[in-house]
Amino acid sequence: MRKFVILSLVAALSACAASETKTPPKPGVATLDVRRTAASTKALDEIAAAYLRLTLEIGTHEAGYIDAYYGPPELKTAAEAAPRDKAALLTATRELMAQIDLAARRIPDPLAKRRATFLRAQLRAAETRLMMMQGARFSFADEAERLFGVRPRLKPLASYDAELAKIEALVPGDGALPDRVEAYLDAFTIPKDRLQKTFDAAIARCRGRSMAHIPMPVGESFRLEFVTGKSWSGYNYYQGGYHSLIQVNTDLPIRLSRALDLGCHEGYPGHHLLNMKLEEKLVKERGWSEFSVYPLYSPQSLIAEGSANYGIDLAFPESSKADTERDVLMPIAEIAVPSDDRYWQLLKAIKGASGARLTIAQQYLDGVIDRPTAVALTQKYLLVSPQRAEQSVSFTDQYRSYVINYGLGETMVRAYVERGRPSRDEMWRRMAKIVSEPTLPADLLAR
Ligand SMILES: [Zn+2]
């Protein structure tokens, strides 16, 4: 039924456009634009409502597909009560893609155009995921491009060897380099009974720095929980109404650097802030219902992970992260403050080699290397223990090409925000724009 409504709206739009050529240009243009805008908004609203229902139904076929949903509960109940099967959902997805292609040609408003382009990209990701649920397999690069809207170009592993040499010089001694790094960093583990206090202090600082630049809805909040048995190290479950549940995985010892990293990434100006701004600006102010659902395997994730990762450097530029850790967090965590900068130099060098994770994931998922080799290379290039390497490869097993969203997403958000060496205020303004609009990876490349 919904399909016919949309088709008739598209027909109305066509009629509207056809009459344009017959209208004398000057007196009719303004009226015509208003009529076209109203009609295209209505058409997009219909497509968005169909996309929302479709996404909720796809979610019934794969646990974790829906990362967040805070629209009307009855829509979710209805989708769960009678979901279409995967084949029918794939057909419906393709029909919606065709309808949006038709409608998009006649949208005069630039932001509404971006809304249509965004929906189109989300639908292409849904199509791909449905095909994967039915057994289709793509190459790593094809899968990443179809799901997340950007084709990764990965560096060879050997290009990270220079970073390994830096790390070698920072942690000299006998034994394997990853073991030496782990042993050195163990001194910066937050004791379990100091976790809550340290994270509370870290998140408060991430929030304060973000709030100074991006206004936040009144009454916003999050709940922090420590959990075990996960393949990730932290997760934000956005619950709508400007509330998040942030979980931190304590399967492996938590190092001090994770406090500000997770506080910014999962909280401010990362996932919690992004979800709040989308709810405030797009769902509540504009009534764009499609943003009340967030399918994990979609271009929205590249924006989410990229802005969350880059948000750490935006909130704590230059030496301010090390200063906050040394002066505030180490005393709270009861970690002995080092007398030199080696700890921070080491973390910087480790981050310099972290892009290797994408190349390892690509080689593993494309069948170039087997699992034990992927674990061994993860140990070598990410400088981690066998247990941490195992956790990293388990993440790749579960989320596959999703790994590009972190490193590549961060690179793309950084390039967009820092283009032309802007002032810090301008950098925050650009960040606010990314998290408050229907942003796609391609928007970050546009000049
Ligand atoms: Zn994340």
Boltz pocket constraint, residues with backbone or C-beta under 6 A from the ligand:
constraints:
  - pocket:
      binder: B
      contacts: [[A, 234], [A, 265], [A, 271], [A, 304], [A, 305], [A, 308]]
      max_distance: 6.0
